Amino acid sequence: MPISLSSSPTAAATTAASGVAHRFLYPHRPCLHRAGKNFVLLSFFPCRASSVARGLIRGMADVETQKAASPSLLAGHKQALISLSDKQDLSLLGDGLQGLGYSIVSTGGTAFALEEAGVSVTKVEEITHFPEMLDGRVKTLHPSIHGGILARRDHNHHMEALSRYNIGTFDIVVVNLYPFYEKVTSANGITFEDGIENIDIGGPTLIRAAAKNHKDVLVVVDHKDYPAVLEFLQGKQDNQHFRRKLAWKAFQHVASYDSAVSEWLWKQTEDGDKLLPSFTVPLSLKCTLRYGENPHQKAAFYDDRSLSLVNAGGIATAIQHHGKEMSYNNYLDADAAWNCVSEFKNPTCVIVKHTNPCGVASRQDILEAYRLAVKADPVSAFGGIVAFNTIVDEDLAKEIREFRSPRDGSIRMFYEIVVAPKYTEKGLEILCGKSKTLRILEAKKSEKGMLSLRQVAGGWLAQDSDDLTPEDIKFTVMSERIPQEAELQDAEFAWLCVKHVKSNAIVIAKNNCMLGMGSGQPNRVESLRIAFRKAGEEAKGAALASDAFFPFAWKDAVEEACQNGIGVIAEPGGSIRDGDAVDCCNKYGVSLVFTNAKNSKQSKLQKQRAATIPYKWVIGGHFNPPGHHHEKE
């Protein structure tokens, strides 16, 4: 069969009709089938001219008459194409466009809604002469639609082509997409098949076409832009900057939509690894900030619209009940305080200054926990962020409002932010009366298993969020002295605190209360000295936790800790001089436990068992203290 090249859709359709007729009317004749990108198959098949074949031939031969039957949609006739899933403010738009003399072409439910609102509508199928098909998958994917959108008005040959095929131009395209994001994140869930069916194809195609040709076509994807668009259309002067802004918004809208589809599909694969080969983070501006980390820096806060963060909690979704607008540093500090306090199971208060917890205490009486957290470092606590993992009621709110600094007993404590999971009505009323500027946040606990991102110049670092808890850690005793149960609990508490302190980090704690901390020093010895200076005499018999191993022991941090009367030291281990740390602790009668955080998860029972029977003594796989033997596993 000869392959015919055609200069027009009409000629191509006629040729196709001839080919089909030839194939149906003359059985056992060869026919070419495309079977791949680079080759075709030659096949023979018998058939007879049936009524179906004759109908098909007639349908294809009617292309010319269909062309003649098309409504006159010539250049110069103002037209708008509207196809919406979210029909908010649709009547406002329809009435406004009709009042400005625009003819409106629309699809399915959108056309019905416009007609219900009293707006005259031409349905898409009246333009394409083709009904919706494949369960609505194909509606607007047609030259009569996309030709009218993509044609450049300043190119004569584009306009001549439209005239030749009687295709009218579209001046405005208003489209939003299937609610894929809402469907796949719904509480009831969604099947894979339903997810696929909610992936919009025609909508993004229309949006991208109109946005590409924005010089001639206004593209609108957000109902909030309807008033500005109608005002723009009423004006006599064109504004390309306005058009470009709408085009940018359109492409961004589609990009965000595609990122959700991509993220969802990746999770449906067998791999589903969080560290995927490539991905897009869809950010949406929540608010601009007065300034950034410093006054000369511009700043803003963005919501992360990733599917994995839907209902994931955290400061980004917190409700602000009262106070000044949040600043860049406020967000950083509130996030640090909330992440820390959310780690604790018992009623806990955490006070943060410059992203470091300076006071932490857990008590069944939350008022006592608050007082102890302030007492740990009242100087740093002043002007800090206070976080609770319990409801703030009337009594706690009064305590926060009236509590005086332990330093002099006269100055009321001042805070930038209070954050808690909930407030009673009276508690919130009392807190609001403390200060007009006090920011009061209500937050939901952050979910575990998130992907943590951090920017470096020219790239990003990604890692699993640090979700380890004391229950996940096997505290292995390395010293001759075995810690008492209370000391082990102190070590767990100190370890949970030091996890949120910036390195080099040291925390001293006792009886579920932070006594002192040292952070951010270039060497661990200085951090340790700062922590002891804050803890004072209360450090005797307390637990000390370090966020990393001690590179040296003698005449260094470990020996200083022992000489200051510490009862138990908790550290990860892993130094080539771990043996020195063990020897030093043995000399001073101090318990030393390694957290071995890289071990697999251990149950509470296993951890407690390790504290009451002979331990697994491991230093580089060789160390065996005198009088002890390796326990067979």
N, C-alpha and C positions, 0 to 999 in steps of 0.2 A: 504494500500500500504506500503510495507516495506521501511524503511529509510536506505539508504546506505551511509556509510562513505567511502570516497575515498582518496587514498594517492597521487593522481595526478589530475590536471585539465582534462587530457584526460579521465581518468576513470570516473571522476565526470560528464563530459559532456556525456559520453556514457550512464551512469546510468540515467541521466536526459532525454536523448533521449528515452531510453527504457520506462521510466515512462510516457512520453508524448504519445509515441506510444500506450502503454497499455490503456491510458485514452481515446485516440481518437478511437481506434479500438474496445474497449469493452464498449459500453454504459451502463449507469445505474450502474456503479461500484463506490464504495466509493473512495474519494480522500481527502487527507489532505491539508488544507489551513492554513497558518500562519495568524492569525487574531490579534495578539497582542504579547507583549513581552514574556508573561508567559503562553500562551495557544494557542491551534490550534482548528480549526473548522473542523468537519467531514461533508462533503456534498456529495450529489448525484446529477449528472446532466446527461442528455441524450445528445449524440452527435453521429455523424457518421464520418466515415473516408472520409474526403473531399480531394480535390486536394491540398488545403492549408496545411492540416495536413500531407499529404504524403510528401509535399515539406519540411515542417519543420523537419520531421523525417530524410529525406535524408541529410538536412543541418547539423543536429547535428551529424549524423553518419560520416560526412566528416572531423571531427576534426583531425583524424589521418593523413588523406591525406593533410590537411592544414599544419600540422606540418612538413610534409616532403617537402612541397612546400616553406617553409620559407627560405629566403636567409640566407646564412651562415654568422652569426655575432658572431663568437666565441671569447672567451677571447684572448687578444693579438692583436686583430684587433682594431686600434685606431678609435674611433667614437666620434662625437660631435652631440648633439641634440640642435637645434636652433628653438625657437618659440617666435617671437617678435611682439609687437604692435608698438613700436617705432623702426623703422628700420634705424635710423641714424647710419652711419658708418658700415652698414651691409656688403657692398662689401669689405671693408677693412678686416673685420673679416673673411668673407668667403674665400677670396683669401689667406689670411694668413694661415688659418687652412688647406686648400687644399694643399698649398705649403709645409706644414709640414707633409703631408701624412695622414690626417684625412679624413675619410668618414663622410659626413654630412647628418643627418636625420632631416627633417623639416616638418612643417605643413603649409597648406593653403597658405595664402598670403606671408608668409616668404619664402616658397619653390619657389613660383613664382618669387619673387624678386631676390632670389639667382640665379635662372636659367637665368633670364634676365641679371644678371651680369656675366654670363658665368661660374658659379660654378655648379659642378655636385651635384645633390641632390637625396637622397632616401626619398620618402614621407612616412610619419608615417603609413599610411594605408597599405603600402607594408610590414611593419613589423608586424602590428597587425592583418592583414587580416580582417580588419573591417573598414568600411567607417565612416567618421564623421557623427554624428547623433544628433538628437534633436536640430536642428538649430545651430550646432557647439558647443553645451554644452559638448559633449563627443567627445574628439579627442585622448587624450594621456592617459586617465585613463584606463590603460591596463597592465597586468603583463609583457607583452613583452617589455614595456617601463620602468615601475617602477622596475621590477626585475633587469633590466640591470643597473639601477641607484643605487639601494639600496644594491645590493650584495656586501658583504665584500670580497675583493680579498684575504685576509689572512685566510679566513675560507673555508676549503676544501669542506664542505658540501654545502656552498652557491654556489661555483663554479660548483660542481657536479649537483646541481639542475638546474643551467643555461644550462649546457651541455645537461642534460636530455631533456629539453624542447626547446633546440636550441635557447636560448636567448643570445644575445650578450651584452657585457658591454658597458656602456657609460663613457667616460673619461672626457667629458666637457658638461655642460648644461648651455646654454645661453638663458635666459628668462626675459622678462619684461611684465608688466601686462596691462590689459585693462585700458584705461585712465579714470578710474572712477572719480578721483578727478577733472579732467578737465571737464568732462561731467556734473557733478552735480553742478559745480560752474560757468558754462557758462552763459553768459548774457541772452541768450534765455531761460534759465531754462530747466527742464527736467521732464517728467512725472514719476510717481512712477514706472510704468511698465518698462520704459526705464532705469531707475536707477537700477532696479533689474537685468535687462539683462546685464548691464555693470559691474556686480560683477564677477570678474574672479574666477574660481574654479580650473581649470586644471593648470593654471600658478603657483599659490601659492603652489599647491601640488608638482609640479616638483621642484620648488625652495627649498621647505623645505626638500624634499627627498635628493636632491643633497647636500644641506648644511649639513644635518645630516651625510651624508657619504663623507664629504669633504676630508677625508684622501685619498680617491681614486678618487673622482670626483671634478673637479673644477666647481664652480658655479659662474656665472657672471650675474649681473643684471643691470650694468651701462655701457653704451657705452664708457664712459671715461676710463674704465679699459681695453679696448681691446688691446691697445699697450702694456701695462704691462703684460697682459696675454700671448700675442704672444711672448714677450721677455722671459717670464718664461718658456714657452713650448720649446723654442729653447735651453735652458740650459740643462746641463746633470745631474745636482743635483736637488733633490727635496727640497722644502722649505715648511715645514708644517706651519710655521708662516704666510706665504703668503696665503696658503690655508685657514687657520683659519680666517684671516682678510676678505677674500672674503665671507666666510661662515657667519661671523658676519654681514657683510653688507647685505647679502641676507636675513637673519632673520629680520634685522632692516627694510629692504625694505618692507617685508611682514607685519611686525607689524604696520608700518606707514600706509600702504594700508588698513589694517583691521581697524585701528582707524578711518579712514575717512568713511568707510562703517558703522561702529558702530555709529559714530556721526550723519551721515545722517539718518540712520534708526530710531534713537531715536527721531529725529525731526519729523518723520512721525507718531509717536505715538500720542494718544490722550493727553497724559500728556505733553511731550515736555518741561518739567521744566528744566531750566538751571542748577539747582542743582541736577543732575542726580545721581543715586546710585553709579556708578563707571564710570570712563572714563580715556582715555589715551591722553596725550598731545604730539603730534608729533613735535619734535624739530629738526631743521636742522642747522648744523654749518654754520654760515655766514662768520665769521672771528675770528681768535685768536687776543687777545689784548695784548698790551705790558705788562700790569700787571693789577691786580684787584684794589680794593679800596685802597690797600696799595701796595708798590713796591714788597713786599715779596710774594704776592698772585698771582697765575696764574689765567688767566681769558679768557673768550671767549664770543662771542655774537652769539645767536641762533635765527633763524627765527621760529616763531610758525606757523605750517602748518595746524592748525585747520580750518575746513571749515568755522566756524563762523567769522574768521578773514580775509577771502578773500576780498580784496578791502575795508578793514575796516580802512585804513589809519594809521596814527601814525608815530612815529619816526623810528620804526623798518623798515618801507618801504621807508624812506626818501632817496632822491638822494643827494649825496655829490658832489658838483660841484668843490670844491677847498679846499686846506688846508691839514694839517697833518691828519694821521689816527685817528679815534675816540678812546678815552680811555673809560674805565669802568665808571668813574665819568662823562665823557662827555655825555655818553648815559643817565645817570640818570638825569643830569641837563637839557639836551635838551628836554627830555621827560616832565619834570616838567614845563619848560617854554612853550612848545608847547601846553600842555594840558590846561594851564592857559589862554594863549592868545586866544585859540580857543573858550573859553566860551563867549567872548564878541562879540556883533553884530556890534557896531560902530568901526571905525578904531582905533586900540589899539596897544600900545607897552608894552611889559612885559620884565623886566630884572630879571634874576634869578641868585642867588649865593648859591651854596650848596643846591640845590633843593627848596629853598624858594624864592618867589618873593620879591625883595627888592625895586622894582619900577614898578608901573603900571599907565598908563594914557590913556584915550580915548579922542580923538578930531577929528573933521572932517579934520583938517590939521594934517596929520600923522607926519610931521616934528616937530610940536609943541608937539605932544604926546610923541615923542621920547625924546625931551629935558626935558619935565616934568618928565618922568620916570627916567632919569638919575639924575635929581635934587633931587628926593626923598631920595636917599642915594648914592651919587657919590663914596664914599669910597668902598661900597660893590659892586657897579656896575662895578668898574674897575676889569677886568679879569673875568667878568661874561658872561652870555649867553643872547643875545638880540633876542626877538621873535616878529614878526609882523603878524597880520592877514590880511594884505593887500599886494599888489604887491610892491616889492622894485624896484623903478625906478631910473633914473639917479640922480634926486635931492636928494632923500632919501639916496642913496648910497654915494653921496658926503658928506652929513651931517654926516653919520656914520663914514666915513673915516677921516673927518677933525675936528669933534666936540671936543672941549677942556673941560677938567674937570671944573665944576662950582666952585670947591674949589679954584683954582688959575688962571683959564683962560688960562693956558699955556700948560699943559700936555695933549696930545691927549689921548682920551679914548681908552683903549685896551680891546678887547673881545676875548674869546675863540671860540665862535660860533655865527653865525647869522642864524636864521631859519625863513623862510617865505613860503607862499603857492606858490609864483612865483617870478621871476625876469625878468626884461627886459634885452635885450642883452647888452645894454650900462650899466645898473645898475650892472649887474654881472661883467662886465669888470672892472668897477671902484672898486668894492669891492675886487676883486682878487688882485688889486694893493695895497690894504691897508697893507697886510701882507702875506708872504708865508705860514704862519702857520694857518691863520684864516680859520676855517672850515665853509663852506657855505652850508647849507642844504635847500633842497626844500621838503616840506612835505605836505601831504594831511590831512585834518581834520579827527580826529578819529571819528568813528561811535559811536552812543550811544547804550546802551543795552548790553554791553559786560559783560563777567564774569571776575571779578578781582580775581587774585590768589596771595597769599603771603605765602612764606615758613616760617615755624617754625621748630625747631628741631624735626624730626621724623614725620612731617606731613605738611599739607597745609591748609590754611584758604581760603575760597571762599566766595565771596559776589557779589552782583550786583554792577556795576560801579556806582559811584555817579554822576548822570546826572541831579540833580536838578538845576533849574535856578530860578532867581527871579520871573519869571512868574508862577512857580510851587508852590511858597510859599505864604501863607496868613500871611501878617504882621499884627499882632493884637496889637493895641495900648493899653497899660496897665496903662499909666500915665494920670494925669489930663491934662497935656499939650499935645495938638495934634500937631504932626510934620507938618510943611509946606510941600508942594509938593516937593520943592527943597531938603528939608532935607530927605524926604522919598527916593528920588532918590539917595542921598548920601549914605543912609543906605543900599540900594540895591547894590550899587557899592562896598561898604565896605564889605558887606556879600559875594559877589562873589569873592572878593580878599581873604578874610580870609579862604574861603573854600580850598585854595591851600597853606596855610601857616601851618607849622607843629605845633602841639599843645605843650604847651598851646599857643594859637594864638590870637593876638589882632591886628586889623587894624584900622587906623584912616584915613579917606578920606573926600574929599570935592571937589565939582565941577568935578566929574569923574576923580579924581587924588588921588593916594595914597600919603599921607603925611608922614606916619610913620607906622612901624610894629614891633611887638615883637613876637618872636617865640621860641619854644623849651625849655622854662623855666619850671622848676619843679612846679612853682606856677604861677597863673594867674596875681598876683600883679606885679611880676617882668617883665613879658611880657608887661603889660600895661605901666609900667614906661619907658621901652625901647622905646615903640612906641611914647610916649609923648616927650621923649628926642629928637627923630628924627624929629617929627612934629613941635616942637617949638611953637611959637606964632600962627602959622597958625591953630593950633588945636582948637582954640576958635570958637564955632559955627559949628564945623565939626561933622561928624558922626563917631561913634565907633562901630565896630562889634567884637563880640567874638565868637569863634567856639564852645563854650560850656557855660552852665549856670554859673552864679557867685554864689559860695557856701555861700559867705558872702557879705554884703553891707556896713554897718556902719564901719568906720575906716578901710575900705578895698577897693577893686578895684572900686566898684560902686561909693562910695563917693569920692575917688581920681579923678575919671573921671569927676564927677560933679564939683568939686572944680577947676579943670583945664579948665573949661569953655566949655566942650563938649556940643553939641546941642541935639543930639539924640543918644541913645544906642540901638543897635540891638543884641539880644541874643536869644538862643533857649527857655529859660525858663525850668522849671522842677525841680528846687531846692525846698526843703522844706522851704527855707527862701525867696522865691520869693516875698512875701509880704514886706519884708524889702527893697528889691531893689525898689519896687514901691514907698514905703514911702520915701525912700532916694531921688529918682528922683523928687517926688512931692515937697519935701522940697526945692530943688535947682532949680525947674522950668525946669527940663530936660525931654525931651520926652523919653519914654521907649517903645520899641516894641518887642514883642516875635515873633519869626519866626514860631514856632510850625511846624517844618519841617516834623513831622510825619503825619500831616494832609494830606488828599487827595488833589490832584491837584486843584488849584483854578485859575480861569480865571483872566486876567488883570482887567476886569470890576469889579469883586467881590472885588479885592484887593483895587482898588481905592475907591469903595463904602465904604469900611471899614474905610477909612481915612477921610470921609466927613460926616458920620452920626454917631449916638450913637453906641459905640462898644460893642462887647461881652467881658465883663470884667470877666476874669476867673483866680482865684488863688486857685489851689487845689479844685476848684468847689464851693468855699464858699465866696471868697472875693467880696465885693460890695462897691465901694468907695462912700463916702457921696455925696448926691445929684444926684446919678446916679442909674439907675435901669437896671436889666437884660432885654435885648431885646429879645422878643419871636422870636424863629426861625421857 
